[in-house]
Amino acid sequence: MPRRAFFWILLLIVAVILGGVTTVAQLSGRFGLDLVARRIPTTSTGEIKLDTPSEFVMLEFAIASNLILNASFGFADLNIDAVVNTAGPEHCVIKAPINLGDVPFYEIQFDKLSIVPEMWFAVPFEAVTDVNNLPNSVIIPPGDIMFVKARVTLSTSISGFSIKTLAMLDDINFPNPGSSYTPLYYPVQSQSFAVGSLISDSWRAQAGFSMSASLGINASSSGRSVKGYSATGRVLPDNFFARIGISGIKLADMNLGGTAFQSVMLGTSFAFTKSPAGTESTSFNTTINLSGKLWDKVSISGSVTLAPFPPKFGGVTLSISMEPFRVAFALDTMELKSMSFSFSTGLNMGAMTGSFGLTASGLERGMTGLSMRLSLSQGLFSAGTSVAFASRAEKFGFASLGSTLTFRFSPAVVTVQATFGRYGLTRAAVTAGVVF
């Protein structure tokens, strides 16, 4: 069956389902339109194309229409996330969560059992640099919407153990929309599907410590992306990993060199990885983490990697929390490697409320970053602005300024955003949506 015909048949099935369930299901969701603009570099001469900062500029636009639809049937739901942008369809992700609650099976009690099947359809995009020397995203011909991925997530709790299993069928050749794709064409014949799974388990003891384990078979825990949508977990043939971690083990207070350590916590992790052929074949890592308090407001933590041999010291982090201030230092072999400072406070100005925050970071040579943020809210109106300064080529100066205005006229929400960089406007957006 041609892929385009398959897409229209799928769209018809979805429309029939939605038309039939409106009388028996509770619908909710959001429909929105996004208008994004950015500045085209200004050239002051026709012979040499230079980006000259100027007050009046030419703009290029992107428009996107997005739909998030949730239909609830009680024990089962139907979720649809679809986006169409200026270039055409981006993606359509369909989920059907099923909540089974508590299910006994022979001698085993499955608590909060849920199954979430999902299907991903998308058009292949790639990231390029256009003629204006700006990053852009373009469709890879022939630009048909394709079936990219199927996932089934099963989660439950058994005797206090929280278990989550993710099974995946993935087109491992589908282009990453955030990078360039060398071939000029991606037809259905280029697709190659493989299966993989991720399993995770966690448990917390009454004593306070917790354990976690994760297993990957032909899979990686890194993210999988299509244009406008991403999720954790992707199929990676011949990749295998197993990780076990224990944290929160309470130890007695210690006294080292006349310094008292209180509320000492011990943690450890073990990781085994077998990578696909052509890369580092096998690796084993073991790490021990230790944290505690020097004083009431001062915490210290450090780590040591025992494997691979020889052991390696991971450094020490010292943090001081005295509301609303927080200061942190990172030391490696007792030399200051990085430092950070943060401050945040709420603002109460009668009918208007808000918050203000400041964050600074630096290395042993001095300050490398500074950011300040302010947010205000009153009734239907809210606003926020942030300014950042950064070190660039050993010079510290202005990096960016971003402002956001939001108006809520139930059920509509309108947001206006603008971001300015060192050389002027970099991005502006108007987002309008209806929540139902």
Sequence and secondary structure as in RCSB ss.txt:
>XXXX:A:sequence
MPRRAFFWILLLIVAVILGGVTTVAQLSGRFGLDLVARRIPTTSTGEIKLDTPSEFVMLEFAIASNLILNASFGF
ADLNIDAVVNTAGPEHCVIKAPINLGDVPFYEIQFDKLSIVPEMWFAVPFEAVTDVNNLPNSVIIPPGDIMFVKA
RVTLSTSISGFSIKTLAMLDDINFPNPGSSYTPLYYPVQSQSFAVGSLISDSWRAQAGFSMSASLGINASSSGRS
VKGYSATGRVLPDNFFARIGISGIKLADMNLGGTAFQSVMLGTSFAFTKSPAGTESTSFNTTINLSGKLWDKVSI
SGSVTLAPFPPKFGGVTLSISMEPFRVAFALDTMELKSMSFSFSTGLNMGAMTGSFGLTASGLERGMTGLSMRLS
LSQGLFSAGTSVAFASRAEKFGFASLGSTLTFRFSPAVVTVQATFGRYGLTRAAVTAGVVF
>XXXX:A:secstr
  HHHHHHHHHHHHHHHHHHHTTTSEEEEEEEEEEEEEEE   S SSS      SS EEEEEEEEEEEEEEE SS
BEEEEEEEEETTEEEEEEEE  EEEEEEEETTEEEEEEEEEEEEEEE  EEEEE TTS EEEEE TT   EEEEE
EEEEEEEETTEEEEEEEEEEETTS  TTS  SSS   GGG  EEEEEEEEEEEE TTS EEEEEEEEEEEEEEEE
ETTEEEEEEEEEEEEEEEEEEEEEE   EEETTEEEEEEEEEEEEEEEE  TTS  EEEEEEEEEEEEEETTEEE
EEEEEEESSS EEEEEEEEEEETTEEEEEEEETTEEEEEEEEEEEEEEETTEEEEEEEEEEEETTEEEEEEEEEE
EEETTEEEEEEEEEEEETTEEEEEEEEEEEEEEETTEEEEEEEEEETTEEEEEEEEEEEE 
